Amino acid sequence: MKVAISGASGLVGTALRESFSADGVDLLALTRRKSLPPLATVTWDVEKGRFDASSLEGVYAVVHLAGEPVAQRWTEATKTAIRESRLKGTQLLVEGLKSLKDKPKVLFSASAVGFYGDGGDEVLTESSPAGRDFLAGVCEDWEHAAMEAMGLGVRTVVGRIGVVLSTRGGALRKMLTPFRLGLGGPVGSGRQWMSWIHIGDLVGAIRFILHDDDLMGAVNLTAPHPVRNAEFTKSLGAALHRPAVMPAPAFGLKLAFGEMAQVLLDGQRALPAKLEEAGYQFRQPELGPALEDVLEGGK
């Protein structure tokens, strides 16, 4: 079996590569670089629309993870990069699939729970509507571009990913230094919901999706027990044996991050309804043990 991955050097891509490699899966990386040793690679240039898709002939699955990082101060140029890297990259990939005689059986394309915007206390499943903010709009268009592959006969899944628990990158890694110094605490009111997932479960869920022919469309990739931000920070402090009582006020976040701060202040109470219905068994369904696991194992 051969699997192609875009964004293979990122947090999720690296963990997925390690998992596949351990099982002897043949991997191909779509990359802007000329090489990503020891992987076989095919280069693509999203900005210039250059992509020779012939290397994907006969590939079993494509996992599309590439995109400009969201967790940075949003200028107009940054917002354009966030949107276009996802939309143009996905469109380029799907357009390339059209030229293949032996197309992939499945395309997994990343999305985010930001699709729902600020959900308040509402329980969000895959049938819940999109939000109306910038990130929700990006996710909605991103997903639509990926779902065009369904018209090519390629089973397509868009994974709405929550906050990924890993010490190797992402939101948790950014939080570790202040929390270890005893400077961590709730963000804003602390009442906003956080939908999270252990990196091991994220990898496990993606691999599960690739082999479940009945799963298609949007799938929430979150643990079954979301928590409020205040509970998340309390649990992280406990896992690090540090106090977590220093709040990050909303006005300070807005000064530091501008419009992007709203992503931190809003929340989503998203549940993995389709994933659980399909039979996926979470290894880390509860936040406390999940945090301890990633911190102790350096995952």
N, C-alpha and C positions, 0 to 999 in steps of 0.2 A: 504494500500500500504506500502511496506517495501523497504527501500533504504539502501544499504551498502556503507560506505565511508572509503577509506583509506586516511591517512593524515588528519584525522578529527580534530586534535588539532592545525593545522596550520591556517594561516590567512584566506584562502578561505574556508577551511573545517569548521572552527568555524562559519563563517558567514552563510555558507550553513546549518549547523546544526541548528542554531538559526531560520532561515527561515522555515525549515522543521518542527521543533518542534512547532513553533507558529501555524502551520496548522495541528498539530496532526499526522504527518507522523511518522510511526514506523521506527526507525533508528538502524543500526548495524555498529559499528566501527571496522575496521581492524586495529589492533595496535600492536606495539612491546611490549607495556606495558601489565600488567595483567588485568588492568581495566582502564576505563575512565568514572567515574561516571558523570551523572547518566545513561550513555548509556550502552546498551548491547554490549559486545565486543567479537571478535574472535581474538586470537593472531596468528601472523605469524612471521616467522624468515626468512627474505629475504636472508641474508648471508648464512644460512645453508640450505635454500631451503625447509623449513618446513611450511606447510600450510594445515590445514584441511578445505577444502572448503564446507563441508557438511552443514555448517550453512547458506550458501548462497542459499540453495535449496528453490525455490519458491520466491526469492527476485525479486522485479520488476526491479530494476536498481542498478548498481554498479557505483559509482563515484570514480575514481582512481586519487588521488592528491599527493600521497606520493613521496618524492624524496629529496636527499641531497640539501641544499640551494646553489644556484649559486653565490650569492652576498658575496663572501669571496675571500681572496687571493688564487690563484690557484697554488698549488704545484702539483707535479705528483700524490701524494697520494690523494689530493683533487679532481683532475680531474678524477681519477679512481673511487672515491666514487660517484661523480656526475653522471658519466655514468652508473656504475653498479647498483646504487640504483634505477635508472629509468628502465634500461633494464631488470635486473634480477627480479625486483619487478613486472613488467608488464608480463614478461614471466611466472613467478610463478602464478600470478593471472589467466592468460588465461589457463594455464595448469590445474589449479584447476577447472575452469569452465567445462572442458571436462568431468569431473566425475559426473556432475549433470544431473539428469533426467529432472528436471524442471528448466531450465536455465533462467537467467535474460533476460528480453525483450531488454534491452539496456545497453551498457557499455559506459560511458563517461570517457575518459582518457585525462588528462591534457597534453598539450604541450606548446610551447611558440613561439612568433613571431621571436625569435632567429633562428627559422627554416630557415628563409630567408637570414641569414647572414647580411652583410651590403648592404642594398638595394639602397643606394644613394637617388636620387629623384624619383626613379621608384615607381609607384603605384602598390602595391602588393595585389593580391587576392589569394584565395585558390588554383588557378591553377598555380601560380608562382612557379618557381623551387627552390629547396633548395640551401642554400649557401654552402660555402666550408670550413668554419672555424670549430673549435672544437665544439662549442655549436650547430651549424647547424647540424653537424654530429650526435651529441647526440640526438637532436630532431628527425631527420630522422629515426634513428634506433628505438627510443622510439615509434614513431608513427607506424612503421612497426610491432613491437611486439604487439601493441594493436590491430591493424587491423586483426591480425590472428583470433580474436574472430568472425569476420564475417563468417569465414568458419564453425563456430559452430552454425550458425543461430542466432547469437546475433547482433542486430543492433549496430554498433560501430561508435562513434564520437570522434575525437581527436581535442581538443579545443586549438588553438594557442592563448595563453593569452598575452595581452600587459601589460604595466606598470599598476599595480592595485592601484587605489587611495583609500587609507584607512589610518587613523591615528593609527590603531592598529598594523601595521606591514608593511613589504615590503619596497620598495624604498622610498615612500613618508615619512614614519616615520623616516627613516634615514636622510632625508633632513631637517626635521623640526627644529632641534636644531640650525644648522648653519644659516638657514634663519631667525629664530627668533632673532638671535644675529646680524643680518644685514650682515652676512658673506656669504650669498648665491649668486649664479650667474651662468652664462652659463658654461657648461662643454665643454672643448676643444674649437672648433670653434663655437659651439652653432648652427651650421647649420644642424646637424643631426636630422632626424625626430624621434619623439616619438609617438608611438601608445599606447594609454592609455585607461583605462576603470574604471569607478566608481564601487566600490565594490558592490553596490546595483544592478547595471546592470549586473555585472558578475554573481551574484547569480541568478538574474532573467533570464539571458540568458541560464545558465545551466539548470534551471528548465524548461524553454521553450523547450530546446533541448530534454530533457527526454521524453517529451510528443508529439513531432512532428515526426511522423513515417517516414517522407520523408527526414529528415536530417540525413546524414551519411558521413563518411569520415572526411576530414579536415574542420574545421570551425574557421574562425578568430573571436576571442573574444576581440574586440577592439571597441572603440567609432567611429562613422562615420567621425569625424573630427580630424585626427592626427595633431600635431603641431611640429614646429622645437623646439629644446631644448631651444633656446634663448627665444622663446615665452612662453614655459612652465615655465621657471624660472621667467620671468617677471610677469606672471599670479599668480604664487605662492607668489611672493613678494607682489603683490597687495592685494592678499587675506589675507596676514598676516600684511599688512600695514607696510612693511619693504622694504628698498632698496634691489635690487638684481643685484648688479653690480660687485661683487667680482668673477672673473672668476676662474675656476679650470683648470689650464693648463694641456695639455696632458702629458707632461713629469712628472708632479707631481703625476698624477693618476697612471702612469705606475710604478713609484717608490713605491707607496703605495699598489697597487693591482696586479702588474705584468701583466701577460697575460689577466687576467680578465678585466683590464681597457679597453680593446678593446670593450667589451660589452657596456660600457658607451659612447665610442667615435663613435661607429657605430650606425646606425639607420635603422628603417624600417617604411615605409609609408604604413602600412597595413590597408585595408578597410574590414569591415564586410559584404562582398558581399552576401554570402549565408544566413547569419542570417537575413539581411534586406529583401532579396528576399522571405524568409520564412514567413515574417510578424512580426518579433520582433520589438516592439516599444521601443526605448531607452528613459529612464526617464531623463538621464543626457547626452545629445549628445554634449554639448559645455563645453570646459575646465573650463572657469571662474566660472560659476555657480556650476559645479561639485566640484571644489576645495572648494568653499565656503560652500557647503553642507556637505562635509566630515569634514571640520574644525569646523563648527558650531555644528554639531551633534555628533562629536566624533566617527564617523563611521570607 
